[in-house]
Amino acid sequence: MKIYIVYDSEGGHTEALAEAIAEGAAGVAGAEVFVHDVKSANVYELADMDAILWGCPGHFGTISAGLKAWIDKLGYLWAEGKLVDKIGAVFCTTATEHGGLESTMTSLITPMLHQGMIVVGLPGSVPENATYGSYYGVGVTCPVDQKEPISEKGQALGRALGVRVAEVTRRFARR
Ligand SMILES: Cc1cc2nc3c(=O)[nH]c(=O)nc-3n(C[C@H](O)[C@H](O)[C@H](O)COP(=O)(O)O)c2cc1C
């Protein structure tokens, strides 16, 4: 099964989260994971994927312009129904705890639903998510005075989302 991860990241925080998600997904048997900065991500590769994750820094509570511009290239895939039934999941980072993580994630989910994708969140039964995370995907606060791009807890959440997406995809994928 093929899993495609696209991220926008100006300062490396969202990139670090994307890498944690990829690490989690790659640990699931049968998963082939592709990770791309939005600048190099190729929309023509998506039709061949079983699962697609996209994520960005929250910009004023919603999708960053860089990722939105890329998502807006997916019109032809929508017109042909090419992403229908693909598994989807989202992720983001913000600088402050109440800086719009969940509103950014719901914004990221909306275009997936328009494409007919099956959106996977992170349930509370996932141990890493029980007391710290979110149900909408993975959103991590990355304070600007923090030394690491992303906390260990944030990385654990990222890996957990990667595992969850790969395990759900395995149930749906025909290869
Ligand atoms: C234009 C702009 C708007 C932003 N808006 C918010 C915001 O509303 N809330 C917040 O907590 N952080 C906000 N940030 C900070 C980023 O979301 C945060 O630093 C993020 O972790 C950066 O991720 P990156 O290093 O992957 O680019 C904003 C940053 C920019 C450049």
The ligand as a Gaussian input file, in Angstrom:
#p B3LYP/6-31G(d) Opt

LIG

0 1
 C        1.285000      34.192000       8.492000
 C        1.403000      33.409000       9.766000
 C        0.300000      33.253000      10.567000
 C        0.383000      32.511000      11.751000
 N       -0.726000      32.376000      12.524000
 C       -0.644000      31.716000      13.689000
 C       -1.783000      31.599000      14.528000
 O       -2.867000      32.077000      14.228000
 N       -1.638000      30.910000      15.696000
 C       -0.440000      30.374000      16.087000
 O       -0.362000      29.785000      17.164000
 N        0.650000      30.452000      15.292000
 C        0.566000      31.107000      14.117000
 N        1.673000      31.198000      13.298000
 C        2.897000      30.480000      13.706000
 C        3.044000      29.136000      13.005000
 O        1.809000      28.455000      12.864000
 C        3.968000      28.210000      13.811000
 O        5.167000      28.879000      14.135000
 C        4.247000      26.914000      13.081000
 O        4.700000      25.929000      13.990000
 C        5.306000      27.111000      11.987000
 O        5.480000      25.881000      11.325000
 P        6.678000      25.672000      10.295000
 O        7.951000      25.788000      11.082000
 O        6.473000      24.306000       9.768000
 O        6.567000      26.728000       9.242000
 C        1.612000      31.925000      12.135000
 C        2.733000      32.084000      11.302000
 C        2.635000      32.820000      10.139000
 C        3.850000      32.978000       9.257000

